[in-house]
Amino acid sequence: MMRARTPSIHHRMMDREITVAREICFCGWVGELEDREPVYAGDGEWGLGCPMCGHLDRLEAWSEAARGRTLAEAAQRRESTVNATLDT
Ligand SMILES: [Zn+2]
């Protein structure tokens, strides 16, 4: 029954680790997962494509919640990138 006392801070740290995770693609591209491009993979599934080689990671190992959050963040970053490009 000692396991019931899981500190909630542990959960927050896990979230943070996912958010700042660095991705290394086999093509040599290194960056944050959210800097990859959201790509529709079909069947209602989305993945993140490498901006350099287009390699698609469907994030199959991820939970649905973590995947949704990452995809949303990636889409948001792309939007702000596009806006910044248009402004200049
Ligand atoms: Zn790549």
PDB file of the backbone (N, CA, C, O) and the ligand in Angstrom, with CONECT records:
HET     ZN  A 101       1
ATOM      1  N   MET A   1       0.816  -1.212   0.000  1.00  0.00           N
ATOM      2  CA  MET A   1       0.000   0.000   0.000  1.00  0.00           C
ATOM      3  C   MET A   1       0.852   1.265   0.000  1.00  0.00           C
ATOM      4  O   MET A   1       0.308   2.368  -0.045  1.00  0.00           O
ATOM      5  N   MET A   2       2.177   1.126   0.050  1.00  0.00           N
ATOM      6  CA  MET A   2       3.046   2.304   0.040  1.00  0.00           C
ATOM      7  C   MET A   2       3.019   2.981  -1.334  1.00  0.00           C
ATOM      8  O   MET A   2       3.301   4.174  -1.449  1.00  0.00           O
ATOM      9  N   ARG A   3       2.685   2.227  -2.357  1.00  0.00           N
ATOM     10  CA  ARG A   3       2.735   2.758  -3.717  1.00  0.00           C
ATOM     11  C   ARG A   3       1.640   3.786  -3.985  1.00  0.00           C
ATOM     12  O   ARG A   3       1.741   4.572  -4.927  1.00  0.00           O
ATOM     13  N   ALA A   4       0.593   3.782  -3.156  1.00  0.00           N
ATOM     14  CA  ALA A   4      -0.511   4.712  -3.375  1.00  0.00           C
ATOM     15  C   ALA A   4      -0.055   6.154  -3.170  1.00  0.00           C
ATOM     16  O   ALA A   4      -0.703   7.092  -3.634  1.00  0.00           O
ATOM     17  N   ARG A   5       1.066   6.319  -2.472  1.00  0.00           N
ATOM     18  CA  ARG A   5       1.545   7.674  -2.174  1.00  0.00           C
ATOM     19  C   ARG A   5       2.473   8.185  -3.279  1.00  0.00           C
ATOM     20  O   ARG A   5       3.584   8.631  -2.994  1.00  0.00           O
ATOM     21  N   THR A   6       2.040   8.125  -4.497  1.00  0.00           N
ATOM     22  CA  THR A   6       2.854   8.652  -5.590  1.00  0.00           C
ATOM     23  C   THR A   6       2.763  10.175  -5.609  1.00  0.00           C
ATOM     24  O   THR A   6       1.674  10.730  -5.751  1.00  0.00           O
ATOM     25  N   PRO A   7       3.866  10.831  -5.472  1.00  0.00           N
ATOM     26  CA  PRO A   7       3.838  12.307  -5.468  1.00  0.00           C
ATOM     27  C   PRO A   7       3.421  12.843  -6.831  1.00  0.00           C
ATOM     28  O   PRO A   7       3.853  12.338  -7.867  1.00  0.00           O
ATOM     29  N   SER A   8       2.587  13.858  -6.818  1.00  0.00           N
ATOM     30  CA  SER A   8       2.081  14.382  -8.082  1.00  0.00           C
ATOM     31  C   SER A   8       3.183  15.111  -8.863  1.00  0.00           C
ATOM     32  O   SER A   8       3.077  15.286 -10.076  1.00  0.00           O
ATOM     33  N   ILE A   9       4.225  15.526  -8.166  1.00  0.00           N
ATOM     34  CA  ILE A   9       5.304  16.255  -8.847  1.00  0.00           C
ATOM     35  C   ILE A   9       5.993  15.354  -9.874  1.00  0.00           C
ATOM     36  O   ILE A   9       6.511  15.826 -10.886  1.00  0.00           O
ATOM     37  N   HIS A  10       5.988  14.063  -9.598  1.00  0.00           N
ATOM     38  CA  HIS A  10       6.590  13.128 -10.537  1.00  0.00           C
ATOM     39  C   HIS A  10       5.900  13.230 -11.897  1.00  0.00           C
ATOM     40  O   HIS A  10       6.552  13.191 -12.940  1.00  0.00           O
ATOM     41  N   HIS A  11       4.605  13.359 -11.872  1.00  0.00           N
ATOM     42  CA  HIS A  11       3.839  13.454 -13.103  1.00  0.00           C
ATOM     43  C   HIS A  11       4.234  14.710 -13.875  1.00  0.00           C
ATOM     44  O   HIS A  11       4.392  14.677 -15.095  1.00  0.00           O
ATOM     45  N   ARG A  12       4.389  15.794 -13.163  1.00  0.00           N
ATOM     46  CA  ARG A  12       4.762  17.056 -13.813  1.00  0.00           C
ATOM     47  C   ARG A  12       6.134  16.931 -14.470  1.00  0.00           C
ATOM     48  O   ARG A  12       6.348  17.444 -15.568  1.00  0.00           O
ATOM     49  N   MET A  13       7.044  16.262 -13.812  1.00  0.00           N
ATOM     50  CA  MET A  13       8.388  16.131 -14.357  1.00  0.00           C
ATOM     51  C   MET A  13       8.364  15.292 -15.637  1.00  0.00           C
ATOM     52  O   MET A  13       9.113  15.553 -16.578  1.00  0.00           O
ATOM     53  N   MET A  14       7.507  14.298 -15.654  1.00  0.00           N
ATOM     54  CA  MET A  14       7.377  13.473 -16.848  1.00  0.00           C
ATOM     55  C   MET A  14       6.890  14.342 -18.003  1.00  0.00           C
ATOM     56  O   MET A  14       7.406  14.256 -19.118  1.00  0.00           O
ATOM     57  N   ASP A  15       5.897  15.176 -17.728  1.00  0.00           N
ATOM     58  CA  ASP A  15       5.370  16.067 -18.754  1.00  0.00           C
ATOM     59  C   ASP A  15       6.461  16.949 -19.315  1.00  0.00           C
ATOM     60  O   ASP A  15       6.563  17.160 -20.524  1.00  0.00           O
ATOM     61  N   ARG A  16       7.275  17.460 -18.404  1.00  0.00           N
ATOM     62  CA  ARG A  16       8.317  18.382 -18.798  1.00  0.00           C
ATOM     63  C   ARG A  16       9.362  17.677 -19.669  1.00  0.00           C
ATOM     64  O   ARG A  16       9.852  18.227 -20.655  1.00  0.00           O
ATOM     65  N   GLU A  17       9.677  16.481 -19.285  1.00  0.00           N
ATOM     66  CA  GLU A  17      10.657  15.730 -20.069  1.00  0.00           C
ATOM     67  C   GLU A  17      10.180  15.531 -21.504  1.00  0.00           C
ATOM     68  O   GLU A  17      10.957  15.631 -22.453  1.00  0.00           O
ATOM     69  N   ILE A  18       8.896  15.251 -21.640  1.00  0.00           N
ATOM     70  CA  ILE A  18       8.336  15.047 -22.977  1.00  0.00           C
ATOM     71  C   ILE A  18       8.401  16.359 -23.769  1.00  0.00           C
ATOM     72  O   ILE A  18       8.725  16.366 -24.957  1.00  0.00           O
ATOM     73  N   THR A  19       8.090  17.458 -23.091  1.00  0.00           N
ATOM     74  CA  THR A  19       8.029  18.751 -23.777  1.00  0.00           C
ATOM     75  C   THR A  19       9.383  19.181 -24.319  1.00  0.00           C
ATOM     76  O   THR A  19       9.466  19.762 -25.401  1.00  0.00           O
ATOM     77  N   VAL A  20      10.442  18.899 -23.572  1.00  0.00           N
ATOM     78  CA  VAL A  20      11.747  19.389 -24.002  1.00  0.00           C
ATOM     79  C   VAL A  20      12.570  18.317 -24.721  1.00  0.00           C
ATOM     80  O   VAL A  20      13.759  18.501 -24.980  1.00  0.00           O
ATOM     81  N   ALA A  21      11.921  17.204 -25.034  1.00  0.00           N
ATOM     82  CA  ALA A  21      12.646  16.097 -25.649  1.00  0.00           C
ATOM     83  C   ALA A  21      13.284  16.513 -26.969  1.00  0.00           C
ATOM     84  O   ALA A  21      12.663  17.187 -27.791  1.00  0.00           O
ATOM     85  N   ARG A  22      14.514  16.107 -27.153  1.00  0.00           N
ATOM     86  CA  ARG A  22      15.223  16.382 -28.397  1.00  0.00           C
ATOM     87  C   ARG A  22      15.084  15.191 -29.319  1.00  0.00           C
ATOM     88  O   ARG A  22      15.205  14.039 -28.903  1.00  0.00           O
ATOM     89  N   GLU A  23      14.833  15.485 -30.551  1.00  0.00           N
ATOM     90  CA  GLU A  23      14.695  14.431 -31.535  1.00  0.00           C
ATOM     91  C   GLU A  23      15.918  14.403 -32.431  1.00  0.00           C
ATOM     92  O   GLU A  23      16.407  15.444 -32.868  1.00  0.00           O
ATOM     93  N   ILE A  24      16.402  13.219 -32.696  1.00  0.00           N
ATOM     94  CA  ILE A  24      17.507  13.082 -33.628  1.00  0.00           C
ATOM     95  C   ILE A  24      17.048  12.179 -34.765  1.00  0.00           C
ATOM     96  O   ILE A  24      16.708  11.015 -34.551  1.00  0.00           O
ATOM     97  N   CYS A  25      17.041  12.724 -35.962  1.00  0.00           N
ATOM     98  CA  CYS A  25      16.618  11.949 -37.124  1.00  0.00           C
ATOM     99  C   CYS A  25      17.844  11.277 -37.745  1.00  0.00           C
ATOM    100  O   CYS A  25      18.974  11.733 -37.567  1.00  0.00           O
ATOM    101  N   PHE A  26      17.607  10.212 -38.460  1.00  0.00           N
ATOM    102  CA  PHE A  26      18.739   9.505 -39.075  1.00  0.00           C
ATOM    103  C   PHE A  26      19.425  10.345 -40.147  1.00  0.00           C
ATOM    104  O   PHE A  26      20.554  10.051 -40.537  1.00  0.00           O
ATOM    105  N   CYS A  27      18.739  11.402 -40.632  1.00  0.00           N
ATOM    106  CA  CYS A  27      19.341  12.250 -41.662  1.00  0.00           C
ATOM    107  C   CYS A  27      20.290  13.272 -41.043  1.00  0.00           C
ATOM    108  O   CYS A  27      21.006  13.973 -41.759  1.00  0.00           O
ATOM    109  N   GLY A  28      20.295  13.357 -39.716  1.00  0.00           N
ATOM    110  CA  GLY A  28      21.205  14.272 -39.055  1.00  0.00           C
ATOM    111  C   GLY A  28      20.516  15.471 -38.430  1.00  0.00           C
ATOM    112  O   GLY A  28      21.146  16.240 -37.705  1.00  0.00           O
ATOM    113  N   TRP A  29      19.221  15.640 -38.704  1.00  0.00           N
ATOM    114  CA  TRP A  29      18.486  16.762 -38.143  1.00  0.00           C
ATOM    115  C   TRP A  29      18.285  16.557 -36.641  1.00  0.00           C
ATOM    116  O   TRP A  29      17.883  15.483 -36.195  1.00  0.00           O
ATOM    117  N   VAL A  30      18.572  17.598 -35.879  1.00  0.00           N
ATOM    118  CA  VAL A  30      18.362  17.545 -34.434  1.00  0.00           C
ATOM    119  C   VAL A  30      17.528  18.746 -34.031  1.00  0.00           C
ATOM    120  O   VAL A  30      17.812  19.873 -34.437  1.00  0.00           O
ATOM    121  N   GLY A  31      16.511  18.507 -33.241  1.00  0.00           N
ATOM    122  CA  GLY A  31      15.683  19.615 -32.784  1.00  0.00           C
ATOM    123  C   GLY A  31      14.620  19.113 -31.845  1.00  0.00           C
ATOM    124  O   GLY A  31      14.583  17.932 -31.500  1.00  0.00           O
ATOM    125  N   GLU A  32      13.757  20.015 -31.435  1.00  0.00           N
ATOM    126  CA  GLU A  32      12.666  19.611 -30.566  1.00  0.00           C
ATOM    127  C   GLU A  32      11.593  18.932 -31.396  1.00  0.00           C
ATOM    128  O   GLU A  32      11.373  19.241 -32.567  1.00  0.00           O
ATOM    129  N   LEU A  33      10.945  18.003 -30.740  1.00  0.00           N
ATOM    130  CA  LEU A  33       9.900  17.238 -31.415  1.00  0.00           C
ATOM    131  C   LEU A  33       8.840  18.171 -31.998  1.00  0.00           C
ATOM    132  O   LEU A  33       8.298  17.911 -33.073  1.00  0.00           O
ATOM    133  N   GLU A  34       8.554  19.244 -31.291  1.00  0.00           N
ATOM    134  CA  GLU A  34       7.517  20.175 -31.731  1.00  0.00           C
ATOM    135  C   GLU A  34       7.954  21.006 -32.937  1.00  0.00           C
ATOM    136  O   GLU A  34       7.134  21.692 -33.548  1.00  0.00           O
ATOM    137  N   ASP A  35       9.225  20.949 -33.276  1.00  0.00           N
ATOM    138  CA  ASP A  35       9.699  21.687 -34.444  1.00  0.00           C
ATOM    139  C   ASP A  35       9.531  20.887 -35.727  1.00  0.00           C
ATOM    140  O   ASP A  35       9.806  21.378 -36.822  1.00  0.00           O
ATOM    141  N   ARG A  36       9.080  19.658 -35.576  1.00  0.00           N
ATOM    142  CA  ARG A  36       8.816  18.855 -36.765  1.00  0.00           C
ATOM    143  C   ARG A  36       7.466  19.262 -37.338  1.00  0.00           C
ATOM    144  O   ARG A  36       6.682  19.943 -36.677  1.00  0.00           O
ATOM    145  N   GLU A  37       7.202  18.848 -38.554  1.00  0.00           N
ATOM    146  CA  GLU A  37       5.981  19.275 -39.232  1.00  0.00           C
ATOM    147  C   GLU A  37       4.864  18.258 -39.042  1.00  0.00           C
ATOM    148  O   GLU A  37       5.050  17.067 -39.293  1.00  0.00           O
ATOM    149  N   PRO A  38       3.695  18.735 -38.595  1.00  0.00           N
ATOM    150  CA  PRO A  38       2.545  17.833 -38.490  1.00  0.00           C
ATOM    151  C   PRO A  38       2.135  17.366 -39.885  1.00  0.00           C
ATOM    152  O   PRO A  38       1.899  18.174 -40.783  1.00  0.00           O
ATOM    153  N   VAL A  39       2.057  16.063 -40.044  1.00  0.00           N
ATOM    154  CA  VAL A  39       1.717  15.496 -41.347  1.00  0.00           C
ATOM    155  C   VAL A  39       0.564  14.508 -41.171  1.00  0.00           C
ATOM    156  O   VAL A  39       0.592  13.660 -40.279  1.00  0.00           O
ATOM    157  N   TYR A  40      -0.430  14.625 -42.018  1.00  0.00           N
ATOM    158  CA  TYR A  40      -1.531  13.676 -41.951  1.00  0.00           C
ATOM    159  C   TYR A  40      -1.088  12.341 -42.543  1.00  0.00           C
ATOM    160  O   TYR A  40      -0.653  12.262 -43.691  1.00  0.00           O
ATOM    161  N   ALA A  41      -1.210  11.297 -41.726  1.00  0.00           N
ATOM    162  CA  ALA A  41      -0.685   9.994 -42.142  1.00  0.00           C
ATOM    163  C   ALA A  41      -1.786   9.074 -42.646  1.00  0.00           C
ATOM    164  O   ALA A  41      -1.520   7.924 -42.996  1.00  0.00           O
ATOM    165  N   GLY A  42      -3.030   9.572 -42.686  1.00  0.00           N
ATOM    166  CA  GLY A  42      -4.139   8.741 -43.133  1.00  0.00           C
ATOM    167  C   GLY A  42      -4.794   8.009 -41.980  1.00  0.00           C
ATOM    168  O   GLY A  42      -4.217   7.901 -40.898  1.00  0.00           O
ATOM    169  N   ASP A  43      -5.993   7.508 -42.206  1.00  0.00           N
ATOM    170  CA  ASP A  43      -6.729   6.765 -41.178  1.00  0.00           C
ATOM    171  C   ASP A  43      -6.975   7.602 -39.926  1.00  0.00           C
ATOM    172  O   ASP A  43      -7.084   7.060 -38.827  1.00  0.00           O
ATOM    173  N   GLY A  44      -7.062   8.911 -40.090  1.00  0.00           N
ATOM    174  CA  GLY A  44      -7.302   9.772 -38.940  1.00  0.00           C
ATOM    175  C   GLY A  44      -6.087   9.931 -38.050  1.00  0.00           C
ATOM    176  O   GLY A  44      -6.174  10.489 -36.957  1.00  0.00           O
ATOM    177  N   GLU A  45      -4.953   9.437 -38.524  1.00  0.00           N
ATOM    178  CA  GLU A  45      -3.727   9.510 -37.723  1.00  0.00           C
ATOM    179  C   GLU A  45      -2.839  10.653 -38.200  1.00  0.00           C
ATOM    180  O   GLU A  45      -2.744  10.937 -39.394  1.00  0.00           O
ATOM    181  N   TRP A  46      -2.200  11.291 -37.246  1.00  0.00           N
ATOM    182  CA  TRP A  46      -1.250  12.338 -37.578  1.00  0.00           C
ATOM    183  C   TRP A  46       0.125  11.923 -37.094  1.00  0.00           C
ATOM    184  O   TRP A  46       0.265  11.201 -36.107  1.00  0.00           O
ATOM    185  N   GLY A  47       1.126  12.387 -37.802  1.00  0.00           N
ATOM    186  CA  GLY A  47       2.493  12.146 -37.382  1.00  0.00           C
ATOM    187  C   GLY A  47       3.289  13.424 -37.505  1.00  0.00           C
ATOM    188  O   GLY A  47       2.774  14.455 -37.938  1.00  0.00           O
ATOM    189  N   LEU A  48       4.538  13.348 -37.125  1.00  0.00           N
ATOM    190  CA  LEU A  48       5.415  14.503 -37.245  1.00  0.00           C
ATOM    191  C   LEU A  48       6.520  14.182 -38.240  1.00  0.00           C
ATOM    192  O   LEU A  48       7.262  13.213 -38.074  1.00  0.00           O
ATOM    193  N   GLY A  49       6.618  14.999 -39.265  1.00  0.00           N
ATOM    194  CA  GLY A  49       7.619  14.763 -40.302  1.00  0.00           C
ATOM    195  C   GLY A  49       8.880  15.557 -40.038  1.00  0.00           C
ATOM    196  O   GLY A  49       8.826  16.677 -39.530  1.00  0.00           O
ATOM    197  N   CYS A  50      10.018  14.973 -40.385  1.00  0.00           N
ATOM    198  CA  CYS A  50      11.291  15.672 -40.257  1.00  0.00           C
ATOM    199  C   CYS A  50      11.336  16.807 -41.275  1.00  0.00           C
ATOM    200  O   CYS A  50      11.073  16.568 -42.453  1.00  0.00           O
ATOM    201  N   PRO A  51      11.663  18.042 -40.861  1.00  0.00           N
ATOM    202  CA  PRO A  51      11.704  19.174 -41.799  1.00  0.00           C
ATOM    203  C   PRO A  51      12.804  19.041 -42.837  1.00  0.00           C
ATOM    204  O   PRO A  51      12.771  19.727 -43.859  1.00  0.00           O
ATOM    205  N   MET A  52      13.777  18.171 -42.598  1.00  0.00           N
ATOM    206  CA  MET A  52      14.876  18.039 -43.549  1.00  0.00           C
ATOM    207  C   MET A  52      14.638  16.927 -44.558  1.00  0.00           C
ATOM    208  O   MET A  52      14.777  17.148 -45.761  1.00  0.00           O
ATOM    209  N   CYS A  53      14.284  15.739 -44.091  1.00  0.00           N
ATOM    210  CA  CYS A  53      14.164  14.610 -45.016  1.00  0.00           C
ATOM    211  C   CYS A  53      12.720  14.132 -45.157  1.00  0.00           C
ATOM    212  O   CYS A  53      12.421  13.298 -46.012  1.00  0.00           O
ATOM    213  N   GLY A  54      11.828  14.657 -44.322  1.00  0.00           N
ATOM    214  CA  GLY A  54      10.429  14.292 -44.440  1.00  0.00           C
ATOM    215  C   GLY A  54      10.070  12.968 -43.793  1.00  0.00           C
ATOM    216  O   GLY A  54       8.937  12.502 -43.908  1.00  0.00           O
ATOM    217  N   HIS A  55      11.032  12.359 -43.111  1.00  0.00           N
ATOM    218  CA  HIS A  55      10.759  11.092 -42.426  1.00  0.00           C
ATOM    219  C   HIS A  55       9.606  11.264 -41.436  1.00  0.00           C
ATOM    220  O   HIS A  55       9.638  12.156 -40.589  1.00  0.00           O
ATOM    221  N   LEU A  56       8.609  10.422 -41.544  1.00  0.00           N
ATOM    222  CA  LEU A  56       7.408  10.571 -40.740  1.00  0.00           C
ATOM    223  C   LEU A  56       7.446   9.683 -39.503  1.00  0.00           C
ATOM    224  O   LEU A  56       7.625   8.468 -39.591  1.00  0.00           O
ATOM    225  N   ASP A  57       7.274  10.323 -38.346  1.00  0.00           N
ATOM    226  CA  ASP A  57       7.183   9.593 -37.092  1.00  0.00           C
ATOM    227  C   ASP A  57       5.740   9.658 -36.629  1.00  0.00           C
ATOM    228  O   ASP A  57       5.230  10.739 -36.333  1.00  0.00           O
ATOM    229  N   ARG A  58       5.085   8.525 -36.565  1.00  0.00           N
ATOM    230  CA  ARG A  58       3.661   8.519 -36.218  1.00  0.00           C
ATOM    231  C   ARG A  58       3.428   8.491 -34.711  1.00  0.00           C
ATOM    232  O   ARG A  58       2.284   8.427 -34.261  1.00  0.00           O
ATOM    233  N   LEU A  59       4.486   8.538 -33.945  1.00  0.00           N
ATOM    234  CA  LEU A  59       4.387   8.624 -32.481  1.00  0.00           C
ATOM    235  C   LEU A  59       3.553   7.485 -31.918  1.00  0.00           C
ATOM    236  O   LEU A  59       2.784   7.670 -30.975  1.00  0.00           O
ATOM    237  N   GLU A  60       3.710   6.313 -32.502  1.00  0.00           N
ATOM    238  CA  GLU A  60       2.876   5.184 -32.093  1.00  0.00           C
ATOM    239  C   GLU A  60       3.133   4.743 -30.661  1.00  0.00           C
ATOM    240  O   GLU A  60       2.256   4.165 -30.019  1.00  0.00           O
ATOM    241  N   ALA A  61       4.326   5.011 -30.163  1.00  0.00           N
ATOM    242  CA  ALA A  61       4.664   4.582 -28.810  1.00  0.00           C
ATOM    243  C   ALA A  61       4.067   5.514 -27.765  1.00  0.00           C
ATOM    244  O   ALA A  61       4.128   5.234 -26.568  1.00  0.00           O
ATOM    245  N   TRP A  62       3.489   6.624 -28.222  1.00  0.00           N
ATOM    246  CA  TRP A  62       2.993   7.628 -27.288  1.00  0.00           C
ATOM    247  C   TRP A  62       1.547   7.391 -26.921  1.00  0.00           C
ATOM    248  O   TRP A  62       0.782   6.770 -27.659  1.00  0.00           O
ATOM    249  N   SER A  63       1.197   7.905 -25.759  1.00  0.00           N
ATOM    250  CA  SER A  63      -0.200   7.881 -25.373  1.00  0.00           C
ATOM    251  C   SER A  63      -0.943   8.905 -26.219  1.00  0.00           C
ATOM    252  O   SER A  63      -0.334   9.838 -26.742  1.00  0.00           O
ATOM    253  N   GLU A  64      -2.238   8.740 -26.355  1.00  0.00           N
ATOM    254  CA  GLU A  64      -3.035   9.630 -27.188  1.00  0.00           C
ATOM    255  C   GLU A  64      -2.958  11.064 -26.693  1.00  0.00           C
ATOM    256  O   GLU A  64      -2.914  12.003 -27.488  1.00  0.00           O
ATOM    257  N   ALA A  65      -2.941  11.228 -25.379  1.00  0.00           N
ATOM    258  CA  ALA A  65      -2.897  12.569 -24.790  1.00  0.00           C
ATOM    259  C   ALA A  65      -1.576  13.254 -25.122  1.00  0.00           C
ATOM    260  O   ALA A  65      -1.566  14.417 -25.523  1.00  0.00           O
ATOM    261  N   ALA A  66      -0.479  12.553 -24.960  1.00  0.00           N
ATOM    262  CA  ALA A  66       0.835  13.130 -25.223  1.00  0.00           C
ATOM    263  C   ALA A  66       0.988  13.441 -26.705  1.00  0.00           C
ATOM    264  O   ALA A  66       1.577  14.456 -27.078  1.00  0.00           O
ATOM    265  N   ARG A  67       0.460  12.574 -27.536  1.00  0.00           N
ATOM    266  CA  ARG A  67       0.542  12.765 -28.977  1.00  0.00           C
ATOM    267  C   ARG A  67      -0.255  14.004 -29.391  1.00  0.00           C
ATOM    268  O   ARG A  67       0.230  14.839 -30.155  1.00  0.00           O
ATOM    269  N   GLY A  68      -1.481  14.113 -28.879  1.00  0.00           N
ATOM    270  CA  GLY A  68      -2.332  15.245 -29.220  1.00  0.00           C
ATOM    271  C   GLY A  68      -1.698  16.555 -28.805  1.00  0.00           C
ATOM    272  O   GLY A  68      -1.759  17.545 -29.534  1.00  0.00           O
ATOM    273  N   ARG A  69      -1.089  16.558 -27.632  1.00  0.00           N
ATOM    274  CA  ARG A  69      -0.479  17.775 -27.111  1.00  0.00           C
ATOM    275  C   ARG A  69       0.719  18.178 -27.976  1.00  0.00           C
ATOM    276  O   ARG A  69       0.905  19.353 -28.293  1.00  0.00           O
ATOM    277  N   THR A  70       1.513  17.195 -28.344  1.00  0.00           N
ATOM    278  CA  THR A  70       2.700  17.472 -29.149  1.00  0.00           C
ATOM    279  C   THR A  70       2.328  17.953 -30.538  1.00  0.00           C
ATOM    280  O   THR A  70       2.945  18.876 -31.070  1.00  0.00           O
ATOM    281  N   LEU A  71       1.316  17.325 -31.126  1.00  0.00           N
ATOM    282  CA  LEU A  71       0.879  17.729 -32.461  1.00  0.00           C
ATOM    283  C   LEU A  71       0.322  19.142 -32.435  1.00  0.00           C
ATOM    284  O   LEU A  71       0.577  19.931 -33.345  1.00  0.00           O
ATOM    285  N   ALA A  72      -0.440  19.464 -31.390  1.00  0.00           N
ATOM    286  CA  ALA A  72      -1.012  20.800 -31.271  1.00  0.00           C
ATOM    287  C   ALA A  72       0.092  21.839 -31.136  1.00  0.00           C
ATOM    288  O   ALA A  72       0.035  22.909 -31.743  1.00  0.00           O
ATOM    289  N   GLU A  73       1.093  21.508 -30.334  1.00  0.00           N
ATOM    290  CA  GLU A  73       2.217  22.425 -30.128  1.00  0.00           C
ATOM    291  C   GLU A  73       2.993  22.604 -31.439  1.00  0.00           C
ATOM    292  O   GLU A  73       3.404  23.715 -31.773  1.00  0.00           O
ATOM    293  N   ALA A  74       3.187  21.532 -32.160  1.00  0.00           N
ATOM    294  CA  ALA A  74       3.920  21.607 -33.434  1.00  0.00           C
ATOM    295  C   ALA A  74       3.157  22.466 -34.435  1.00  0.00           C
ATOM    296  O   ALA A  74       3.754  23.268 -35.153  1.00  0.00           O
ATOM    297  N   ALA A  75       1.839  22.298 -34.481  1.00  0.00           N
ATOM    298  CA  ALA A  75       1.017  23.083 -35.407  1.00  0.00           C
ATOM    299  C   ALA A  75       1.074  24.557 -35.041  1.00  0.00           C
ATOM    300  O   ALA A  75       1.122  25.423 -35.914  1.00  0.00           O
ATOM    301  N   GLN A  76       1.067  24.832 -33.749  1.00  0.00           N
ATOM    302  CA  GLN A  76       1.112  26.212 -33.274  1.00  0.00           C
ATOM    303  C   GLN A  76       2.453  26.849 -33.656  1.00  0.00           C
ATOM    304  O   GLN A  76       2.498  27.994 -34.105  1.00  0.00           O
ATOM    305  N   ARG A  77       3.518  26.113 -33.478  1.00  0.00           N
ATOM    306  CA  ARG A  77       4.838  26.647 -33.811  1.00  0.00           C
ATOM    307  C   ARG A  77       4.943  26.935 -35.299  1.00  0.00           C
ATOM    308  O   ARG A  77       5.520  27.948 -35.696  1.00  0.00           O
ATOM    309  N   ARG A  78       4.405  26.078 -36.103  1.00  0.00           N
ATOM    310  CA  ARG A  78       4.458  26.286 -37.551  1.00  0.00           C
ATOM    311  C   ARG A  78       3.660  27.524 -37.926  1.00  0.00           C
ATOM    312  O   ARG A  78       4.068  28.300 -38.791  1.00  0.00           O
ATOM    313  N   GLU A  79       2.527  27.702 -37.274  1.00  0.00           N
ATOM    314  CA  GLU A  79       1.705  28.874 -37.554  1.00  0.00           C
ATOM    315  C   GLU A  79       2.464  30.159 -37.246  1.00  0.00           C
ATOM    316  O   GLU A  79       2.463  31.095 -38.046  1.00  0.00           O
ATOM    317  N   SER A  80       3.106  30.199 -36.092  1.00  0.00           N
ATOM    318  CA  SER A  80       3.825  31.411 -35.708  1.00  0.00           C
ATOM    319  C   SER A  80       5.036  31.611 -36.609  1.00  0.00           C
ATOM    320  O   SER A  80       5.442  32.747 -36.853  1.00  0.00           O
ATOM    321  N   THR A  81       5.616  30.527 -37.103  1.00  0.00           N
ATOM    322  CA  THR A  81       6.753  30.647 -38.028  1.00  0.00           C
ATOM    323  C   THR A  81       6.288  31.277 -39.333  1.00  0.00           C
ATOM    324  O   THR A  81       6.951  32.148 -39.895  1.00  0.00           O
ATOM    325  N   VAL A  82       5.136  30.818 -39.800  1.00  0.00           N
ATOM    326  CA  VAL A  82       4.587  31.346 -41.062  1.00  0.00           C
ATOM    327  C   VAL A  82       4.282  32.829 -40.890  1.00  0.00           C
ATOM    328  O   VAL A  82       4.611  33.637 -41.759  1.00  0.00           O
ATOM    329  N   ASN A  83       3.661  33.187 -39.784  1.00  0.00           N
ATOM    330  CA  ASN A  83       3.319  34.582 -39.541  1.00  0.00           C
ATOM    331  C   ASN A  83       4.565  35.457 -39.504  1.00  0.00           C
ATOM    332  O   ASN A  83       4.575  36.559 -40.052  1.00  0.00           O
ATOM    333  N   ALA A  84       5.610  34.964 -38.860  1.00  0.00           N
ATOM    334  CA  ALA A  84       6.844  35.744 -38.753  1.00  0.00           C
ATOM    335  C   ALA A  84       7.461  35.940 -40.130  1.00  0.00           C
ATOM    336  O   ALA A  84       8.017  36.996 -40.431  1.00  0.00           O
ATOM    337  N   THR A  85       7.354  34.911 -40.958  1.00  0.00           N
ATOM    338  CA  THR A  85       7.921  35.005 -42.299  1.00  0.00           C
ATOM    339  C   THR A  85       7.157  36.027 -43.138  1.00  0.00           C
ATOM    340  O   THR A  85       7.751  36.765 -43.923  1.00  0.00           O
ATOM    341  N   LEU A  86       5.839  36.062 -42.964  1.00  0.00           N
ATOM    342  CA  LEU A  86       5.023  36.999 -43.732  1.00  0.00           C
ATOM    343  C   LEU A  86       5.280  38.435 -43.302  1.00  0.00           C
ATOM    344  O   LEU A  86       5.208  39.354 -44.117  1.00  0.00           O
ATOM    345  N   ASP A  87       5.577  38.627 -42.037  1.00  0.00           N
ATOM    346  CA  ASP A  87       5.794  39.975 -41.530  1.00  0.00           C
ATOM    347  C   ASP A  87       7.070  40.599 -42.071  1.00  0.00           C
ATOM    348  O   ASP A  87       7.142  41.813 -42.259  1.00  0.00           O
ATOM    349  N   THR A  88       8.058  39.786 -42.315  1.00  0.00           N
ATOM    350  CA  THR A  88       9.342  40.355 -42.751  1.00  0.00           C
ATOM    351  C   THR A  88       9.452  40.520 -44.260  1.00  0.00           C
ATOM    352  O   THR A  88      10.477  40.987 -44.758  1.00  0.00           O
TER     353      THR A  88
HETATM  354 ZN    ZN A 101      15.289  13.551 -41.176  1.00  0.00          ZN2+
END
